[in-house]
Amino acid sequence: VQLVESGGGLVQPGGSLRLSCAASGFTFNRYAMSWYRQAPGKERELVALISSGGGNTNYADSVKGRFTISRDNAKNTVYLQMNSLKPEDTAVYYCNVNRYGNYWGQGTQVTVSS
């Protein structure tokens, strides 16, 4: 299993970013996918989850209405569109799949600052 995140960076408050996670090594369209984040000094937290077919999604209360998770099963890729970003969204964002155990990408840094 390999998960490779991209798309992080520095953005001003109120701005947007789109994260991508390219997956390989497993049958992507059979598994739910998740995005987590970890801020300095804090525990890793679930941000968003999408079902294997993409029809069901769930979000942390802190990002509802601002973030959108989606997937393209033809491209083995899951996305996280982040709008109206706030300084408290600053964290390393990780892609996750639970396939006989948790697998993580290397993470991508998102920094929201003026």
C-alpha positions in Angstrom: 0.0 0.0 0.0 1.3 3.4 -0.9 -0.4 6.8 -0.3 1.2 10.0 -1.6 -0.3 13.3 -0.6 0.3 16.6 -2.4 -1.2 20.1 -2.6 -0.3 21.6 0.7 1.3 25.0 1.1 1.0 28.4 2.7 -2.3 30.3 2.2 -3.8 33.4 3.8 -6.9 33.1 6.0 -10.0 32.8 3.9 -8.1 31.2 1.1 -8.4 27.7 -0.5 -6.3 24.7 -1.2 -7.0 21.3 -2.8 -5.1 18.3 -1.4 -4.7 15.1 -3.4 -3.8 11.6 -2.4 -2.7 9.1 -5.0 -3.1 5.5 -3.9 -1.6 2.3 -5.1 -1.0 -1.3 -4.0 -4.6 -2.2 -3.2 -8.0 -2.2 -4.9 -8.8 1.4 -4.3 -12.5 1.3 -5.2 -13.2 -1.3 -2.5 -12.1 0.9 0.5 -13.3 4.0 2.3 -10.7 6.7 2.4 -10.0 9.3 5.0 -8.1 12.6 5.6 -6.6 13.2 9.0 -4.6 16.2 10.3 -2.2 16.8 13.1 -1.3 20.2 14.5 1.8 20.8 16.6 1.3 19.5 20.1 -2.0 17.9 19.3 -3.3 14.5 18.5 -4.1 13.4 15.0 -7.7 13.9 14.3 -10.2 12.7 11.6 -11.1 15.5 9.2 -13.2 13.7 6.6 -14.2 10.3 5.4 -15.6 9.0 2.1 -17.1 5.6 1.3 -15.7 3.3 -1.3 -18.2 4.4 -4.0 -18.1 8.0 -3.0 -21.8 8.2 -2.1 -21.3 8.8 1.6 -19.2 11.3 3.4 -18.6 12.5 7.0 -16.8 15.5 8.3 -15.5 16.8 11.6 -17.7 19.5 13.0 -14.8 22.0 12.7 -14.7 21.7 8.9 -18.3 21.1 8.0 -19.4 23.5 5.3 -15.9 24.5 4.4 -14.1 21.2 3.3 -15.3 18.7 0.7 -13.9 15.2 0.3 -14.2 13.5 -3.0 -12.6 10.6 -5.0 -12.0 9.5 -8.5 -11.9 5.7 -8.6 -10.6 5.7 -12.1 -7.5 7.6 -11.0 -7.1 6.0 -7.6 -7.1 9.4 -6.0 -8.9 11.0 -3.1 -9.2 14.8 -2.8 -9.8 17.3 0.0 -11.1 20.7 -1.2 -10.5 23.2 1.6 -12.2 26.6 1.5 -12.5 29.5 3.9 -9.3 28.3 5.6 -8.6 29.5 9.1 -5.3 29.7 11.1 -6.6 26.8 13.2 -6.6 24.6 10.1 -2.8 24.7 10.1 -1.5 21.1 10.4 0.1 18.2 8.6 -2.7 16.5 6.6 -2.5 12.8 6.1 -4.4 10.4 3.8 -5.5 7.1 5.4 -6.9 3.8 4.4 -7.8 1.0 6.8 -7.0 -2.2 5.0 -6.2 -5.0 7.5 -4.6 -2.2 9.5 -4.1 1.5 9.1 -1.9 2.9 6.3 -0.7 6.5 6.1 0.9 8.8 3.6 3.9 10.9 4.4 1.7 14.0 5.0 1.5 17.4 3.4 1.9 20.6 5.4 -0.9 23.2 5.3 -0.1 26.6 6.9 -2.8 29.3 7.1 -1.3 32.6 8.0 -1.3 36.2 7.0 
